């Protein structure tokens, strides 16, 4: 039986003045193949970011990232690497998980005051693998953590308009509305 492939995340999309960090779990096959965050054509992420940050999917990838940075949004994944066949978060091999260096990231970006998780798996992985170390380092207390509806095409149970409303509330800092997503 062939070994389960090891997949690796991308570098963070950073901005020294970022106030918001959006975290996925691990890029899917389409993203890994393209070398771009949220590259699957049916993923709603760039459509949502078009409306909220001017990062239209029709723009070149570098321009979309520049628009996120200009809007004070950093983008990354919870996992640096893991074993996973295919694209489904449910197929991540738990013992293989290696988390990104959030302590270092948050020290470089002290203005970040909220983290939005693109789906439940990203939130669960962060809370299980990253948050305890951040608490020990004294870096977790000022962070507002919010699980947002996944933009993945696998999460089709929620209408786009509702996803957009919840993502918009989160980016505005309206935690009451954004909390309804969890």
Secondary structure as GFF3:
##gff-version 3
##sequence-region A 1 182
A	DSSP	beta_strand	6	8	.	.	.	ID=ss1
A	DSSP	beta_strand	20	24	.	.	.	ID=ss2
A	DSSP	alpha_helix	29	34	.	.	.	ID=ss3
A	DSSP	alpha_helix	45	53	.	.	.	ID=ss4
A	DSSP	alpha_helix	61	70	.	.	.	ID=ss5
A	DSSP	beta_strand	73	77	.	.	.	ID=ss6
A	DSSP	beta_strand	79	84	.	.	.	ID=ss7
A	DSSP	three_ten_helix	89	91	.	.	.	ID=ss8
A	DSSP	beta_strand	92	99	.	.	.	ID=ss9
A	DSSP	alpha_helix	102	108	.	.	.	ID=ss10
A	DSSP	beta_strand	114	118	.	.	.	ID=ss11
A	DSSP	alpha_helix	120	125	.	.	.	ID=ss12
A	DSSP	pi_helix	126	130	.	.	.	ID=ss13
A	DSSP	alpha_helix	131	136	.	.	.	ID=ss14
A	DSSP	beta_strand	144	148	.	.	.	ID=ss15
A	DSSP	alpha_helix	160	172	.	.	.	ID=ss16
A	DSSP	alpha_helix	175	179	.	.	.	ID=ss17
###
